[in-house]
Amino acid sequence: MRLSVAFENTRDTDAGRGPVQVGWFLNESKGGVIYDAPERVRSVEMNREHAKSASRCPAVINMESRYFMVKCPFDIHIGFVRDDQGKPMLRNLAGTQSAIRANKLGEKLHLTNEVEWRTKGVPTIQLSLPYVFVSDEPVYASQVSPFMHYNRDPLPGTIFGGRFPINVWPRPLMWAFEWHEPDKPIKIKRGDPLFYMGFETQSPERPITVTETELTPELQDYMDLISGAVNYVNQTFSLFEAAEERRPETLLKPIARKRDRS
């Protein structure tokens, strides 16, 4: 079985029937209870009584069905400062009222090296997350801003998103943010939308289900195979075909739960 990282290479093959299954799991279990399952973006709470309501529009429903929301796992209230030597630093503005200990926040959230900032004077911060998405057929995932959720107090910057094939490159996600107005604080509450994951398949008419999957030894071994590649090469996309050649045929093993987020 060849999964292929390019949809064009699979047009003459059997695309499968039924929903396209996407699996998700946490690559670390310590404190995993704070990380909610991804939720499909829906507008069911909005007006659906009128026949012309946007909530009943097939195009709207189809678009929403392909986006899944990942929530912020803990309160974040930080500011940007520079020390006496001009070195950029993060400050926990919640102080003693912070729900997360400063040392734990520092383990998860950090500033990237200033020489790596995409725009001079625009700090980039990264929040490490244990979420991993994977599929057994060609699926591209895009990490984007939660644009369908209204934020009364917009964040002072933009999300640094990305797009990659989760069938050959399952990897832990991170929330990367470019701080365009570093004089303004970043404040996100636990449970607020952090970002969306959008999924593209070779057969757009097929629905998508997202189900928690087991971290099997085969999946762990494959993750180990591709992990850290970014530290050695600049263009990890060039490694997709090599990784695909060494990928087991099946990586998904769904976990039965009482509640299903799909």
Backbone torsions as a table, in degrees:
resi	resn	phi	psi	omega
1	MET	NA	128.6	177.0
2	ARG	-112.8	123.2	-174.0
3	LEU	-82.0	-42.1	178.4
4	SER	71.3	136.1	176.8
5	VAL	-92.1	-7.3	-179.8
6	ALA	-117.9	128.0	-179.8
7	PHE	-60.9	-33.4	-176.4
8	GLU	-61.1	-28.5	-177.8
9	ASN	-78.7	-4.6	-175.2
10	THR	-119.1	10.4	-175.1
11	ARG	-67.1	-26.8	-178.6
12	ASP	-97.8	10.0	179.6
13	THR	-106.5	167.2	178.5
14	ASP	-69.6	114.8	-176.5
15	ALA	-76.7	-8.2	-178.6
16	GLY	88.7	167.4	179.4
17	ARG	-127.7	161.9	-179.7
18	GLY	78.3	-173.5	-177.0
19	PRO	-64.1	150.3	170.9
20	VAL	-84.3	123.6	-175.6
21	GLN	-94.0	125.0	174.8
22	VAL	-113.8	130.3	178.2
23	GLY	-102.2	150.5	174.1
24	TRP	-135.1	152.0	175.7
25	PHE	-158.8	167.8	175.0
26	LEU	-101.0	129.5	-177.1
27	ASN	-83.1	0.7	171.9
28	GLU	-143.9	135.8	-174.3
29	SER	-92.8	-19.3	-178.0
30	LYS	-62.6	119.0	-178.2
31	GLY	71.5	14.6	-174.5
32	GLY	-62.7	-18.4	-177.4
33	VAL	-65.6	-19.7	-178.9
34	ILE	-79.9	-11.5	-177.7
35	TYR	-97.7	111.1	-179.6
36	ASP	-73.0	153.8	175.0
37	ALA	-65.1	145.5	175.5
38	PRO	-58.7	141.3	-178.2
39	GLU	-118.1	136.5	176.0
40	ARG	-64.2	137.1	177.7
41	VAL	-76.0	121.8	-179.3
42	ARG	-136.7	153.5	176.1
43	SER	-116.7	37.0	-176.3
44	VAL	-65.7	-23.8	-178.6
45	GLU	-80.8	-6.0	-178.7
46	MET	-89.0	176.5	-176.0
47	ASN	-63.5	116.1	176.2
48	ARG	-122.7	7.7	-176.5
49	GLU	-74.9	-40.6	-178.4
50	HIS	-81.1	138.7	-176.7
51	ALA	-61.9	-27.3	-178.2
52	LYS	-97.3	8.9	178.1
53	SER	-62.3	139.4	179.0
54	ALA	-61.4	-24.9	180.0
55	SER	-68.3	-16.0	179.3
56	ARG	-105.3	2.8	-179.3
57	CYS	-70.9	126.3	180.0
58	PRO	-57.2	-36.6	-179.5
59	ALA	-65.9	-40.6	178.3
60	VAL	-65.8	-46.2	-179.3
61	ILE	-61.8	-41.8	-179.3
62	ASN	-65.0	-41.2	179.5
63	MET	-65.7	-46.9	-178.8
64	GLU	-60.6	-33.9	-175.8
65	SER	-65.5	-16.3	-177.8
66	ARG	-101.3	2.3	178.4
67	TYR	-114.6	135.2	178.3
68	PHE	-124.7	133.6	-174.9
69	MET	-91.8	135.9	171.6
70	VAL	-110.3	127.0	-175.5
71	LYS	-91.8	156.5	176.4
72	CYS	-69.8	128.8	-174.2
73	PRO	-78.4	-19.7	179.7
74	PHE	-155.6	164.5	-179.5
75	ASP	-65.6	137.1	175.5
76	ILE	-127.1	124.3	176.3
77	HIS	-144.3	94.1	-172.5
78	ILE	-127.7	157.3	174.8
79	GLY	-127.5	162.3	179.3
80	PHE	-105.2	131.0	178.4
81	VAL	-141.0	168.6	171.6
82	ARG	-124.6	141.8	-179.8
83	ASP	-80.9	-172.2	-176.2
84	ASP	-62.6	-24.8	178.8
85	GLN	-94.0	4.3	178.7
86	GLY	85.1	6.3	-179.7
87	LYS	-74.2	129.5	-179.5
88	PRO	-68.5	142.6	-178.3
89	MET	-145.2	160.3	173.2
90	LEU	-103.2	142.8	176.5
91	ARG	-120.9	130.4	176.9
92	ASN	-80.0	102.0	-175.2
93	LEU	-73.7	-15.1	179.2
94	ALA	-74.7	-19.2	177.1
95	GLY	56.7	-134.7	-178.5
96	THR	-70.2	-12.7	179.7
97	GLN	-89.6	0.5	-178.0
98	SER	-66.4	137.1	178.9
99	ALA	-77.1	-16.2	179.7
100	ILE	-117.8	136.4	179.3
101	ARG	-63.7	144.7	-175.7
102	ALA	-58.2	-40.2	-178.8
103	ASN	-67.6	-33.6	177.8
104	LYS	-71.7	-39.1	177.0
105	LEU	-61.9	-40.0	179.5
106	GLY	-65.2	-26.6	177.8
107	GLU	-72.3	-29.7	-175.0
108	LYS	-99.3	-34.5	-172.3
109	LEU	-118.9	128.7	-179.1
110	HIS	-152.3	158.7	172.9
111	LEU	-83.2	139.4	173.6
112	THR	-77.3	162.5	178.6
113	ASN	-57.6	134.1	-174.5
114	GLU	-58.1	-32.2	-179.7
115	VAL	-69.6	-13.7	-179.9
116	GLU	-97.4	-2.3	178.7
117	TRP	-62.7	137.2	-176.8
118	ARG	-68.2	-35.0	179.1
119	THR	-125.3	131.6	-179.5
120	LYS	-58.4	130.5	178.7
121	GLY	84.7	-1.3	179.4
122	VAL	-112.9	97.7	-177.8
123	PRO	-62.6	147.8	173.8
124	THR	-116.1	126.8	176.2
125	ILE	-114.3	155.0	-179.2
126	GLN	-133.2	133.4	175.0
127	LEU	-110.7	113.8	-179.7
128	SER	-75.1	134.0	-177.8
129	LEU	-130.5	152.6	-179.0
130	PRO	-91.7	3.9	-178.1
131	TYR	-69.5	132.9	174.3
132	VAL	-132.6	135.2	176.8
133	PHE	-114.8	142.7	-176.9
134	VAL	-149.1	154.5	177.4
135	SER	-145.5	162.2	178.5
136	ASP	-105.4	9.5	172.7
137	GLU	-143.4	166.3	-172.8
138	PRO	-59.0	116.8	176.8
139	VAL	-143.0	126.8	172.8
140	TYR	-99.6	134.3	177.9
141	ALA	-110.2	138.7	176.3
142	SER	-121.4	128.9	176.5
143	GLN	-97.2	118.7	-173.9
144	VAL	-135.2	167.8	177.3
145	SER	-64.3	147.9	178.4
146	PRO	-75.4	69.8	-169.1
147	PHE	-71.6	-13.6	178.9
148	MET	-94.2	3.4	176.3
149	HIS	-111.1	127.5	-179.5
150	TYR	-77.6	134.1	177.5
151	ASN	-118.9	113.0	-178.1
152	ARG	-61.9	-32.4	177.9
153	ASP	-119.5	88.9	-175.7
154	PRO	-58.3	147.6	176.8
155	LEU	-69.9	148.5	-175.3
156	PRO	-82.9	48.0	179.5
157	GLY	174.6	-159.6	-176.1
158	THR	-133.2	151.3	176.6
159	ILE	-75.0	138.5	177.0
160	PHE	-93.3	91.0	-173.9
161	GLY	-86.8	-169.5	179.5
162	GLY	-171.4	167.6	-178.6
163	ARG	-139.3	130.9	-177.6
164	PHE	-158.6	158.5	-178.5
165	PRO	-84.4	115.0	-176.6
166	ILE	-78.7	-11.1	176.9
167	ASN	-73.9	-25.1	178.9
168	VAL	-119.9	-10.1	-176.0
169	TRP	-136.4	58.6	175.8
170	PRO	-72.1	123.9	-177.8
171	ARG	-147.8	154.3	177.5
172	PRO	-61.7	139.8	-178.8
173	LEU	-87.3	161.8	168.4
174	MET	-140.1	153.3	175.4
175	TRP	-97.3	112.7	179.2
176	ALA	-107.7	137.4	-173.0
177	PHE	-138.0	130.7	175.1
178	GLU	-96.6	118.4	-171.0
179	TRP	-90.5	84.2	-174.4
180	HIS	-70.9	-24.4	176.7
181	GLU	-124.4	75.9	-175.0
182	PRO	-66.6	-9.2	175.5
183	ASP	-79.2	-10.4	177.8
184	LYS	-104.4	143.9	-178.1
185	PRO	-75.9	159.7	171.4
186	ILE	-104.3	122.9	-178.7
187	LYS	-133.2	116.7	179.3
188	ILE	-133.5	131.0	-179.8
189	LYS	-91.3	151.4	174.4
190	ARG	-57.2	131.3	-179.8
191	GLY	94.8	-12.3	176.0
192	ASP	-71.6	150.9	175.8
193	PRO	-60.9	127.2	179.6
194	LEU	-96.9	-44.1	176.0
195	PHE	-165.9	169.3	173.2
196	TYR	-108.3	152.1	166.7
197	MET	-113.5	119.2	177.0
198	GLY	-104.0	143.1	-174.8
199	PHE	-122.1	129.5	177.2
200	GLU	-111.6	136.2	178.7
201	THR	-125.8	168.0	-179.8
202	GLN	-74.2	-15.1	177.5
203	SER	-122.8	90.1	-174.8
204	PRO	-58.9	-22.1	-177.9
205	GLU	-77.3	-14.8	-179.4
206	ARG	-82.0	134.1	178.1
207	PRO	-71.0	167.4	-178.5
208	ILE	-120.4	134.1	172.5
209	THR	-117.9	142.2	177.7
210	VAL	-119.2	119.0	-174.0
211	THR	-131.7	142.0	176.3
212	GLU	-63.7	135.3	-178.0
213	THR	-122.8	156.6	-177.0
214	GLU	-80.1	141.1	174.9
215	LEU	-85.0	85.6	-177.2
216	THR	-76.1	163.4	175.3
217	PRO	-56.8	-37.1	179.6
218	GLU	-65.3	-41.7	178.9
219	LEU	-68.3	-41.6	178.1
220	GLN	-62.4	-42.3	178.7
221	ASP	-62.4	-40.3	179.9
222	TYR	-68.9	-38.5	176.3
223	MET	-61.1	-41.5	179.2
224	ASP	-63.3	-34.7	-179.2
225	LEU	-61.4	-40.3	-174.4
226	ILE	-100.7	-11.2	-175.7
227	SER	-66.6	143.8	176.2
228	GLY	76.8	2.1	-178.0
229	ALA	-60.1	-32.1	-178.3
230	VAL	-63.1	-21.1	179.5
231	ASN	-77.5	-13.2	-174.4
232	TYR	-115.2	-25.3	179.3
233	VAL	-132.5	154.5	-178.1
234	ASN	-85.6	-29.7	-175.1
235	GLN	-117.5	85.4	-177.8
236	THR	-66.3	-20.7	178.2
237	PHE	-60.7	-26.8	179.8
238	SER	-69.3	-13.3	-178.4
239	LEU	-95.0	-4.5	-175.2
240	PHE	-58.6	-46.9	-177.5
241	GLU	-66.0	-37.8	178.6
242	ALA	-65.5	-39.5	178.6
243	ALA	-67.3	-38.3	-179.0
244	GLU	-62.4	-35.9	-179.6
245	GLU	-64.3	-26.5	-175.1
246	ARG	-106.1	6.7	-177.2
247	ARG	-81.3	134.4	173.0
248	PRO	-61.8	153.7	-178.0
249	GLU	-63.1	-38.5	-177.8
250	THR	-125.3	128.9	177.3
251	LEU	-120.0	-20.6	-177.3
252	LEU	-85.3	132.9	172.2
253	LYS	-141.2	86.5	-173.9
254	PRO	-56.2	144.9	176.0
255	ILE	-97.7	128.5	178.7
256	ALA	-74.9	125.2	178.3
257	ARG	-126.0	158.0	177.7
258	LYS	-69.3	-33.2	179.7
259	ARG	-113.5	137.1	-178.7
260	ASP	-118.8	126.9	-176.5
261	ARG	-85.5	-0.5	-175.0
262	SER	-80.1	NA	NA
